[in-house]
Amino acid sequence: MRLHWHRRDLRAADNVGLARASPDDAVVPVFVFDTNVLTHAGPPRVAFMLDALESLRSWYRDHGSDLVVAHGDPRTVLPELAAEYGAETVTWGKDYSGLARERDAAVRRALDDADVAREAVQNAVLHEPGEITTNDGDPYSVFTYFGRKWHDREKADPYDAPAADALADVDGDDLPTLSDLGFDTPEADVPPAGTDHARELLDAFLDENVYRYEDRRDYPADDCTSRLSAHLKFGTVGIREVYEATAEARDAVEPGSAEAESVEEFLSQLAWREFYAQVLFANPGVVTENYKSYERDIEWNYDEDHLQAWKDGETGYPIVDAGMRQLREEAFMHNRVRMIVASFLTKDLLLDWRHGYEWFREKLVDHDTANDNGGWQWAASTGTDAQPYFRVFNPMTQGERYDPDAEYIKHYVPELEDAAPEIIHEWHEASLTQRRNAAPDYPDPIVDHSERREAAIEMFEMARGDG
């Protein structure tokens, strides 16, 4: 008998830990609600996770087993469960944050003390940290070189789901509610979880949008992205399965064609995900500290009113406000808009990127420590391969370029529904009379972009020791 400890692998198929099971070594599926982990969670993610667990439990019940649910510290819970079920081995999928690695080390010691074997398997990425390095064996700090090797490396095939006779006949307990876990109902409409929903999204994306992904992925009104990020975060679909299906979509069109190149662009986004995972693995302190060091501390501004206006989508910069309101409504934000709002917080409001990272962690259903931290530090010019400090996104230009008809903006900012796109994209330059006539209930810009751009450059030059 063996236990498989589910964490970020809430699925049956393409799961190495479950694939290790056999009729002679049946698996007991386990999920532990760990208070130390839940401390860092937000209501949308917990709601999505509970839905994913419900789906996973249903799969196990349909196959003659069940999901054993436990609460507490895994280093205490898992040895106790191993003793209860007579399990000789515990498996789990590797995770790469500092918090996860500290927890797993403690669990390994506890299982060793209980004389229970353990095996951590690769379930979250195609190439785990340490597989793709520089010629000197160091982790990459520039994506371009990492990405080339990532594309060239052979990828493992997905694993089949375990057969019913490889699953232990156990009875599981009821899942807790959000309230039981101490969380309020999310203000956002959280999308459904589970492998079936993930596969529906994947199939729909690969049927059409992947072939125009390269050209249209930056246009939020097109909704041309896969929407798989939350499913990859929680592992309701396997990364090997996603890669195999995407590679098949690429191979179904003419090599070198625009469609094939578009598929490759999507695959590069999977590579970015693994690049940031290896950055976090090699530098666990980046969760709270700048990756890139400056000669002096960056003198971030702090204005509570500006931070709240940004959170509420009340900055007077339409594309920024649309993104922040999408976040509140859907627990999701389009990737291009994530870059825009992050640049605005750090370069226009001059606020520390950590404020934005914490808000995303609270509100995003797909929050992933490695990806979100990498994205925020890129925008703040403090991370790996970061946006140079002197390149500052103009939020009005970004809105006009990627939402020319203001379709996305009007959807999330109804105060601008009757305003012409021209006035929306020139809101910062419009007169007070023009603004009141076009959209009397929409706020004026809270800062002047041109002035703040110069202030941001000066702030970074001082940090560099140039001032």
C-alpha positions in Angstrom: 0.0 0.0 0.0 1.1 3.6 -0.7 -0.2 7.1 -0.1 -0.2 9.7 -2.8 -0.3 13.2 -1.3 -2.1 15.5 -3.8 -0.9 19.1 -3.8 -0.6 21.0 -7.1 -1.6 17.9 -9.1 -5.4 17.7 -8.6 -5.9 15.2 -11.4 -5.8 11.4 -12.0 -4.2 11.4 -15.5 -0.6 12.4 -16.3 0.3 12.0 -12.6 3.5 10.2 -12.0 2.7 9.5 -8.4 -0.5 7.7 -9.3 1.1 5.9 -12.2 3.4 4.2 -9.7 0.5 2.3 -8.2 -0.5 -1.3 -9.1 -2.9 -3.9 -7.9 -0.2 -5.3 -5.7 0.7 -1.8 -4.4 -2.5 0.1 -4.4 -2.6 3.8 -3.7 -4.6 5.8 -1.1 -5.2 9.3 -2.4 -4.7 12.0 0.2 -5.2 15.8 0.5 -4.1 17.7 3.5 -5.5 21.2 4.3 -2.3 22.7 5.7 -2.8 25.8 7.7 0.7 27.1 6.9 -0.1 27.1 3.2 -3.7 28.4 3.6 -2.2 31.5 5.3 -0.9 32.6 2.0 -4.0 31.9 0.0 -6.8 34.1 -1.3 -10.5 33.3 -1.5 -10.6 32.9 -5.3 -7.8 30.3 -5.2 -9.3 28.4 -2.3 -12.7 28.3 -4.0 -11.2 27.0 -7.2 -9.2 24.4 -5.3 -12.3 23.2 -3.4 -14.1 22.8 -6.8 -11.1 20.9 -8.2 -11.0 18.6 -5.2 -14.7 17.9 -5.5 -14.1 16.9 -9.2 -11.1 14.7 -8.2 -13.0 13.1 -5.4 -15.9 12.3 -7.8 -13.4 10.6 -10.2 -12.0 8.5 -7.4 -15.5 7.5 -6.3 -16.4 6.5 -9.8 -13.4 4.2 -9.8 -14.1 2.5 -6.5 -12.0 4.6 -4.2 -12.2 8.0 -2.5 -10.1 11.0 -1.5 -8.9 10.9 2.1 -9.1 14.4 3.5 -7.0 15.5 6.4 -6.3 18.8 8.3 -3.1 19.9 10.0 0.6 19.8 9.6 1.6 17.3 6.9 4.7 16.2 8.9 2.3 14.9 11.6 -0.6 13.9 9.4 1.2 11.8 6.8 3.1 9.5 9.1 -0.2 8.9 11.0 -2.1 8.1 7.8 0.7 5.9 6.6 0.4 3.9 9.9 -3.4 3.8 9.6 -3.5 2.4 6.1 -0.3 0.3 6.4 1.4 2.3 3.7 5.1 1.7 3.1 5.6 4.6 0.7 4.4 8.2 0.3 4.6 10.0 -3.0 4.0 13.6 -3.9 4.7 16.1 -6.7 7.6 18.4 -6.3 7.1 22.1 -5.7 9.8 24.7 -6.1 9.1 27.7 -3.7 11.1 28.1 -0.6 8.0 27.5 1.6 7.2 24.3 -0.2 10.8 23.0 0.0 11.0 23.7 3.7 7.7 21.9 4.2 8.8 18.9 2.1 12.1 18.6 3.9 10.3 18.5 7.2 7.9 15.8 5.9 10.8 13.7 4.6 12.4 13.8 8.1 9.1 12.8 9.7 8.6 9.9 7.4 12.2 8.8 7.9 11.6 8.8 11.6 8.5 6.7 11.0 10.4 4.3 8.7 8.2 5.1 5.7 9.7 5.5 2.3 9.0 8.6 0.2 9.4 9.7 -3.3 9.0 13.2 -4.8 8.0 13.1 -8.5 8.0 15.6 -11.3 4.4 16.6 -12.0 4.3 20.4 -12.4 6.9 21.2 -15.1 8.4 19.5 -18.2 12.0 20.3 -17.2 12.5 20.9 -13.5 15.1 23.3 -12.1 18.6 22.2 -12.6 17.9 20.4 -15.9 18.5 23.4 -18.1 21.5 25.5 -17.1 24.3 27.5 -18.6 27.5 25.7 -19.8 28.9 26.4 -16.4 26.0 24.7 -14.7 24.4 27.9 -13.4 20.7 28.8 -13.7 19.8 31.2 -16.5 18.9 34.8 -15.7 18.0 35.6 -19.3 15.1 33.8 -20.9 16.2 33.8 -24.5 19.0 31.2 -23.9 16.9 29.2 -21.5 14.0 29.1 -24.0 16.2 27.9 -26.8 17.3 24.9 -24.8 13.8 24.3 -23.5 12.4 24.0 -27.0 15.2 21.7 -28.1 14.9 19.2 -25.1 12.8 16.1 -25.6 9.6 16.1 -23.6 8.2 13.2 -21.6 4.9 11.6 -22.7 1.9 12.0 -20.4 0.9 9.1 -18.1 -2.3 7.2 -18.1 -4.7 7.5 -15.2 -4.4 4.5 -12.8 -6.7 1.6 -13.3 -9.5 1.0 -10.7 -7.7 -2.1 -9.3 -4.7 0.1 -8.5 -6.7 2.3 -6.2 -7.3 1.4 -2.5 -10.9 0.8 -1.3 -11.1 3.6 1.2 -13.8 6.0 2.5 -13.1 9.7 2.5 -14.5 12.5 4.6 -16.5 15.5 3.4 -14.7 18.4 2.0 -14.7 21.6 4.1 -16.4 24.8 2.9 -14.8 28.1 2.4 -16.2 29.2 5.7 -14.9 26.2 7.4 -11.4 27.2 6.2 -11.9 30.8 7.4 -12.4 32.4 4.0 -15.1 34.7 2.8 -17.0 34.1 -0.5 -14.9 35.7 -3.3 -16.3 38.9 -4.8 -15.2 37.5 -8.2 -17.1 34.9 -10.3 -14.5 32.1 -10.0 -14.4 29.8 -13.1 -15.2 26.1 -12.7 -12.3 23.8 -11.9 -11.6 20.1 -12.6 -10.0 18.1 -15.4 -13.0 18.0 -17.6 -13.2 21.8 -17.7 -9.5 22.1 -18.3 -9.7 19.7 -21.2 -12.6 21.6 -22.7 -10.6 24.8 -22.6 -7.5 23.2 -24.1 -9.5 21.6 -26.9 -11.3 24.8 -27.7 -8.1 26.8 -27.7 -6.2 24.3 -29.9 -9.1 24.1 -32.3 -8.8 27.7 -33.3 -7.2 30.4 -31.2 -3.8 28.8 -31.0 -3.4 29.5 -34.7 -3.8 33.2 -34.3 -2.2 33.4 -30.8 1.0 35.1 -32.0 -0.9 38.0 -33.7 -3.8 38.4 -31.3 -2.8 37.3 -27.8 -2.0 41.0 -26.8 -5.5 42.2 -27.6 -7.7 41.7 -24.5 -11.0 42.1 -26.3 -10.1 39.1 -28.6 -9.9 36.8 -25.6 -7.4 34.7 -27.6 -5.5 33.2 -24.7 -6.0 29.7 -23.4 -7.3 30.5 -20.0 -5.5 27.5 -18.7 -3.4 29.3 -16.1 -5.4 28.3 -13.1 -5.6 24.7 -14.2 -1.8 24.6 -14.6 -1.4 26.2 -11.2 -3.5 23.6 -9.5 -2.6 20.8 -11.9 -6.2 19.9 -12.9 -4.6 19.1 -16.3 -1.0 17.7 -16.7 1.7 19.8 -18.3 2.8 16.8 -20.3 -0.8 16.4 -21.6 -0.9 20.1 -22.5 2.4 20.0 -24.3 1.5 16.8 -26.3 -1.8 18.2 -27.5 -0.2 21.5 -28.4 2.6 19.8 -30.3 0.0 17.8 -32.2 -1.8 21.0 -33.2 1.5 22.4 -34.4 2.3 19.3 -36.4 -1.2 19.4 -38.0 -0.3 22.5 -40.0 2.5 23.2 -42.5 5.9 23.5 -40.9 7.2 27.1 -40.9 3.7 28.5 -41.6 2.2 31.4 -39.7 0.0 29.0 -37.9 2.9 26.8 -36.9 4.8 29.8 -35.6 1.8 30.9 -33.6 1.7 27.5 -31.9 5.4 27.9 -31.1 4.7 31.2 -29.5 2.2 29.6 -27.1 4.8 26.9 -26.3 7.2 29.7 -25.5 4.7 30.8 -22.8 5.0 27.4 -21.2 8.8 27.8 -21.3 8.5 31.2 -19.6 6.5 29.4 -16.8 9.4 27.0 -16.3 12.0 29.8 -16.6 10.4 31.6 -13.6 10.2 28.3 -11.7 13.9 27.8 -11.9 14.5 31.4 -11.0 12.4 30.9 -7.8 14.1 27.6 -7.1 17.6 29.2 -7.3 16.6 32.4 -5.5 13.8 31.7 -3.1 14.3 35.2 -1.5 12.8 36.9 -4.6 9.4 36.5 -3.1 10.1 39.5 -0.9 13.4 40.9 -2.2 14.5 42.4 -5.5 16.3 39.9 -7.8 18.4 42.7 -9.3 20.5 44.7 -6.9 21.1 48.5 -7.2 23.9 50.5 -5.5 21.3 52.2 -3.4 17.8 51.4 -2.2 15.0 52.3 -4.5 13.2 55.2 -2.9 9.6 54.0 -3.6 6.8 56.4 -2.9 3.9 55.4 -0.7 0.5 57.0 -1.1 -2.4 55.0 0.4 -5.0 56.9 -1.7 -3.1 56.1 -4.9 -2.8 52.5 -4.0 -6.5 52.2 -3.2 -7.4 53.9 -6.4 -5.3 51.4 -8.3 -6.9 48.5 -6.5 -10.4 49.9 -7.2 -9.9 50.7 -10.8 -10.4 54.4 -10.2 -7.1 55.9 -11.5 -8.5 57.8 -14.5 -6.4 55.7 -16.9 -9.0 53.6 -18.7 -7.0 50.5 -19.7 -5.5 50.3 -16.1 -9.0 50.6 -14.6 -10.5 48.0 -16.9 -7.8 45.5 -15.9 -8.2 46.1 -12.2 -12.0 45.8 -12.4 -11.6 42.6 -14.5 -9.5 41.3 -11.6 -12.2 42.0 -9.1 -15.0 40.6 -11.2 -13.3 37.5 -12.6 -10.3 36.8 -10.4 -8.4 37.0 -13.7 -6.7 39.6 -15.9 -5.5 39.4 -19.4 -1.7 39.1 -19.6 -1.0 42.2 -21.6 -3.1 44.2 -19.2 -1.2 42.6 -16.2 2.0 44.2 -17.6 0.2 47.6 -18.1 -1.2 47.7 -14.6 2.1 46.6 -13.1 4.0 49.2 -14.9 1.5 51.9 -13.9 1.8 50.9 -10.2 5.6 51.0 -10.2 6.4 53.7 -12.7 3.5 56.1 -12.6 2.5 55.7 -9.0 6.1 55.0 -7.9 4.8 52.3 -5.5 6.8 49.3 -4.5 6.0 46.2 -6.7 5.4 44.2 -3.5 2.1 46.0 -3.0 0.9 44.9 -6.4 2.2 41.3 -5.9 0.3 41.0 -2.6 -2.9 42.3 -4.2 -2.6 39.8 -7.1 -1.9 37.0 -4.6 -5.1 37.9 -2.8 -7.3 38.3 -5.9 -6.0 36.1 -8.7 -7.4 32.6 -9.1 -4.3 31.6 -11.0 -1.7 33.2 -8.7 1.5 31.3 -9.0 4.4 32.4 -6.9 7.1 32.0 -9.6 5.1 33.5 -12.5 3.6 36.4 -10.6 6.8 37.3 -8.9 8.7 37.1 -12.1 6.1 39.3 -13.9 6.0 41.9 -11.2 9.8 42.2 -10.9 10.1 42.4 -14.7 7.7 45.3 -14.8 9.4 47.0 -11.8 12.9 46.7 -13.5 14.1 44.7 -10.5 13.9 41.1 -11.9 15.6 38.8 -14.3 15.6 39.8 -17.9 13.7 42.9 -16.7 12.2 45.8 -18.5 15.0 48.5 -18.5 14.1 51.2 -16.0 14.1 53.9 -18.6 11.4 52.1 -20.7 8.1 53.1 -19.1 4.8 51.9 -20.5 2.5 54.8 -21.6 -0.9 53.5 -20.4 -2.8 55.6 -23.0 -0.7 54.4 -25.9 -1.0 50.8 -24.7 -4.8 51.2 -24.5 -5.0 52.7 -28.0 -2.7 50.1 -29.5 -4.2 47.0 -27.9 -7.8 48.0 -27.5 -8.3 50.5 -30.3 -12.1 50.4 -30.3 -12.1 50.5 -26.5 -14.2 47.3 -26.5 -12.4 45.8 -23.5 -12.3 49.1 -21.6 -16.0 49.7 -22.1 -16.9 46.2 -21.0 -15.2 46.7 -17.6 -15.6 50.4 -17.2 -19.3 51.1 -17.9 -19.0 54.8 -17.1 -17.2 55.0 -20.5 -19.7 53.0 -22.4 -21.1 56.0 -24.4 -17.7 57.8 -24.8 -16.0 57.7 -28.2 -12.8 55.6 -28.4 -10.9 58.8 -29.3 -11.8 60.6 -26.1 -11.1 57.4 -24.0 -7.6 57.1 -25.4 -6.9 60.8 -24.9 -8.5 61.0 -21.5 -5.3 62.3 -19.8 -5.1 65.2 -22.3 -8.8 66.0 -22.6 -10.1 69.2 -21.0 -12.3 69.0 -17.9 -15.3 70.0 -20.0 -14.6 67.3 -22.5 -14.3 64.7 -19.8 -17.5 65.8 -18.1 -19.4 65.8 -21.3 -18.1 62.3 -22.4 -18.3 60.5 -19.1 -19.3 62.5 -16.0 -19.0 59.6 -13.6 -15.5 58.5 -14.6 -12.6 60.0 -12.6 -9.9 62.4 -13.8 -6.3 61.0 -14.0 -4.8 60.8 -10.5 -1.3 61.5 -11.8 0.3 63.1 -14.9 2.0 60.3 -16.8 4.7 62.5 -18.4 5.7 63.9 -15.0 5.7 60.5 -13.3 7.8 59.0 -16.1 10.5 61.5 -15.5 10.2 60.9 -11.7 10.5 57.2 -12.2 13.7 57.5 -14.3 15.2 59.8 -11.8 14.3 57.4 -8.9 16.1 54.6 -10.6 19.1 56.7 -11.6 19.5 57.6 -8.0 19.3 53.9 -7.0 21.9 53.2 -9.6 24.2 55.8 -8.1 23.9 58.1 -11.1 22.4 61.0 -9.2 
